[in-house]
Amino acid sequence: MKATEHSLSRGQLTVPRAGAAICKLPSGAILITGGVDRAGNVISTGEIYSPATGSCSPTGSMVTARVGHAAIALTDGRAVIFGGQDEDGHYLDSAEFYYESGPFAGSFVAALRGLNAPRAGFATMMTVNHEILILGGHNAQNQALAGWETYQPAGADEAVGMAGDEPCGKCGLCRASLAATGIAAYGCQSRVDDKVCGDCEVCTTSLPVPGGIIPSSVRAEGCRLRKARF
């Protein structure tokens, strides 16, 4: 008698979502990110599915809400999430990292490098050279793309900025020489009017982390220039 295929188990996500991206983390847990909710809103929330318990639990939220994006796990305990569309329908070339373990466990941090071209609905896979191959997708004109590119993730230390970067001169609160403190952040405040200056790729305001929030009064010696990273 031929066996009948059927679902072995079922459960519920913590948040209803469609168009999410998922990947298997080194621990075996499944990271689920973004998508759209029942109201059609693009969401930034993430959650973890545990094969051991057969249940989902919430984790941090992405820096940028995304749908039509991709996620792929790295061997160092991180996952990289990139591309897709944001809540305004803009196509994204940005990337961010999810940390499964370490001081940033459960947090998302903006990556210093993004894709060469904004795209959504593309295919990805890890190559034998530990580069991420990115194929096709579609662009802001809703045109199918024939182009491909490879993405080489920065190391875990470079992803959050390290000492020795040239300061942009505009940031009073920048993330450059804070590697020893284990602080990661996004956004920045300019020295003049405390508004985002737009020149800093990785700067300090505040970042929710396990155990508390890093205060925005933390200062650093410089920052990475966004224009120098692409």
N, C-alpha and C positions, 0 to 999 in steps of 0.2 A: 504494500500500500504506500502510495506517495504521501510524504509528509506535507502538511498544509502550513504555509508561511503565515505568521501572525506576529503581532506586537507582543513582546514579553512583559513589558511593564509600562506604566504611564504615570504622569505627574503634572505639576504646574510650575511654570516660571514664576518668579517673584513679581514680574511686570509683564503684561501682555505686550508682545512686540512682533513685528514682521520686518523682514529685510535685515535681520541682525547678522553679525559676523561671529563665527565661533572658531576656536582652535583648542587643541589639546596641550595643556601645559606639561612641563617635565614631571610634575608629581602625578600626572594622570587625570587631574581635575580638568574640567572643560570651562574655558572662559567664554562668556557670551556678552557681546557688546552692541549697544546702539540699536538702530532700526527705527520703526515708527510705531506709535501706540494706537489705540483704537480711535482716537480723535484725529489721526493723521499727522501728529506732531513728531518731528524727528527728535529722538531722545539720546541722552548721553550716558544713561545709567549702564552699569555692568553687573553681572552676577556670575556665580560659580556653580556649576553642576558637579556634585560629588558622586562618582560611580559607586563608592562604598556605601553611601546612605541612600542613593537614588533620589536625592532632593537638591533643590537649588537654594542658594543663599545670596544676599546682596553683597556686592563689593563696592569699590569706589566708582566715581563717575569720570568719564573721559573729559579731557580738556575741551574737546570740540564734539558737539552732537553730530552723529553721522548715520547715514543709511547708504547702502550700496557700496560699503567699504570692505576691506579685507583685514584679516588678522592671521598672524602666523607666529608660532612659538619659536623661541631661540633656545639654545642649550644651556644658557647661563641663568635660567630662572625668570627671564623676561618674555614678553610677547610684544610684537610690533603691530600697530594698527595704523592703516594709512588709507588715503583717498576717500571716495564717496562724495556725498552731498550733505550740506549742512541744513539747518532749519529754514534758511532763506532760499534754498535751492541752488546755492553756489556749488560748483564742482571744486573739490579740494585736492591740493597736492601735498598737504601737510601730513605729518606722521607723529605718532606718540608711542610711548612705551608703557606697558603694564608690568608692574613688579610683583611677582608671586611671593618673594621672600626678601629678607634683608630689611634695612631701616625704612624703606618705602613700600613695604608689603601692603598690597591692596590698593595702591595708588597708581594713577596715570600721570606721566610727566611728558611734556612736549619734547619731541626730538629736535636735534639741531639741523638735521637734513630732511628734506621732503622728497617727493617724486619730481621727476623732470617735467611732467605734464599732468595737469589736473585730470582725473578720470574716475569713473564709477562703474560698477558691474564688471570688473576685470577678474582674471584668473591669476592665481599665484601658486608658487611652489618653491621649496628650498632646494638649491642645487648642491652637487657634491662639493662645490667650492665654498659652501656656506653663504652664498649670495641668494637673495630672493628674486626669482624671475617673475616679472609682472607682464601679463599678456592682454592686449586688446582692451575691451571695455567700451565706454562711450563718453563723449565730451559734452560741453555745454550746448552744442548745436544738435545734440541727440544723434550724433553721427557715430557709427561703429568705427573703432580704431584698429588699424592694422599694426601699429607700432608696438614694440616691446622695450622694456628696460630692465636693468638689474639694480637692486637696492642692497647696499652693504651697510648693515646696521652699525652704528657707532658702538664702542665699548660702553660698559655700564658707567664708567667714570666720566667719559666724554659726553654721554647723553645728558648729564646734568651740569656740565661745565666744570672746568678745572682752572687752577691758578695759572697765571702767565699770559692770559688773553689781553689783547690790546683794549684799553678802555675806550668807549665811544665818546666820553666827555660830557654826556648828557644825563647820565643816570646817577642819582644819588643813592639808589638802592639796587645794586646789580649783583648778579650771581657769577662770580668768577673765581675768587680765591676762597670759597667757602667749602671746598671739597672735604677738608678735615672735619668740619662740623656735621657733615651728612645732611645738609639742607638742600632741598630742591624747590624750585618755585616757578611760577609763570607770571608774565606781565612785568611791568616795572613802573617806577614813579620817577618823573624827571625832577631835576634839582629845582627847577623854576616854579612850577605850578602843580606838582604832584599828579600830573596827568601822564598817561602812557606815552612814552616818547616815540615808540615805533621803530627804534633802531636796535633794540636789544633782542637777541634771540632767547636768552635765558637770563631772567632778572628776578630779583626777590621782591615779592609783596608778602603774601602769606600762603601757606599750603597746609591743608589738614593732613596730619600724619598721626599714626597711632601714638597716643599719649598726649596729644595736644596740638596747638597751632603755633607755627613759627611766627613770632611777631614781625611786623613790617618795619620795625626800627633797626633790624639787623642790617649792617652795612658791609660792603665788599669793596675790593680795589678796582674792579673793572668789569667788563662784560664781553661777550662774544658779539661781534657785529653780524646782523642777519645777512647783509650783502656779501659777507665773506664766506658764508657757509653754502652757497649754491653755485 
